[in-house]
Amino acid sequence: MTPIRVIYLALALWGAVHPMYWFVTYMRETGTGLSGLIGAWYVNASTTGLTWDLTIAAIALTVWVVTETVKRKSWINLLAIPATFCIGVSCGLPLYLFLRSR
């Protein structure tokens, strides 16, 4: 495995674990679960702006993944889409780069 692939994989793992740690910590502290977490994303203009920023980035990444996957016929790359929407762009983007660099 090339050094850049190792970096992409490490970033994907970090992008999965680190944000999830904070999400779980928040949900435990407040006891509100997923609905409380989602509600916190819209608590003020700053968090709403960040939420929309990441949503637009996730949609752009999805369009790119689908376009490149159809062109290259490398269907495993589609794993980046659920990683993006279930975990976050911080996991989905480096995962896609890792898969694409095979």
C-alpha positions in Angstrom: 0.0 0.0 0.0 1.4 3.4 -1.0 2.0 6.1 1.7 -0.9 8.3 0.3 -3.3 5.4 0.6 -2.2 4.9 4.2 -2.8 8.6 4.9 -6.3 8.4 3.3 -7.2 5.4 5.3 -6.0 7.0 8.5 -8.0 10.1 7.8 -11.1 8.1 7.1 -10.7 6.2 10.4 -10.0 9.5 12.3 -13.0 11.1 10.5 -15.2 8.2 11.7 -14.0 8.0 15.3 -13.3 11.5 16.4 -16.6 13.2 15.4 -18.6 10.2 16.6 -16.9 10.5 20.0 -18.2 14.0 20.4 -21.7 13.1 19.1 -22.0 10.2 21.6 -20.6 12.4 24.4 -23.3 15.1 23.7 -26.1 12.6 23.5 -25.0 11.0 26.8 -24.7 14.4 28.6 -28.1 15.7 27.4 -29.9 12.4 27.4 -31.8 13.5 24.3 -30.6 10.9 21.8 -30.3 11.5 18.1 -33.3 13.9 17.9 -31.6 16.1 20.5 -28.4 16.0 18.5 -30.1 17.0 15.3 -32.0 19.8 17.1 -28.7 21.1 18.4 -27.5 21.5 14.8 -30.1 24.2 14.4 -29.8 26.0 17.8 -28.4 29.2 16.4 -27.2 30.8 13.1 -23.7 29.5 13.5 -24.5 25.9 13.9 -27.2 26.1 11.2 -24.6 27.6 8.8 -22.2 24.8 9.6 -24.9 22.2 9.2 -25.8 23.5 5.7 -22.1 23.8 4.8 -21.5 20.2 5.5 -24.8 19.1 3.9 -23.9 20.9 0.7 -20.4 19.3 0.8 -21.9 15.9 1.3 -24.2 16.3 -1.7 -21.3 17.5 -3.8 -19.2 14.5 -2.7 -22.1 12.2 -3.5 -22.5 13.6 -7.0 -18.7 13.2 -7.6 -18.7 9.6 -6.2 -21.7 8.5 -8.3 -20.3 10.2 -11.5 -16.8 8.7 -11.1 -18.2 5.3 -10.1 -20.3 5.0 -13.2 -17.4 6.1 -15.3 -14.9 3.8 -13.8 -17.3 0.9 -13.0 -15.7 0.5 -9.6 -18.8 -0.1 -7.6 -17.1 -0.6 -4.2 -16.5 3.2 -4.2 -20.2 3.7 -3.5 -19.4 2.8 0.1 -18.3 6.4 0.5 -21.9 7.6 0.2 -23.4 5.9 3.3 -20.1 6.7 5.2 -20.7 10.3 4.3 -24.3 10.5 5.4 -24.2 8.2 8.4 -20.8 9.4 9.8 -19.8 12.6 8.0 -17.8 14.2 5.2 -14.7 13.8 7.4 -15.0 10.0 6.9 -16.7 9.8 3.5 -14.2 12.0 1.5 -11.0 10.3 2.7 -12.6 6.9 2.4 -13.5 7.7 -1.2 -10.0 8.9 -2.0 -8.6 5.7 -0.4 -11.0 3.5 -2.5 -10.4 5.5 -5.7 -6.6 5.3 -5.4 -6.5 1.5 -5.8 
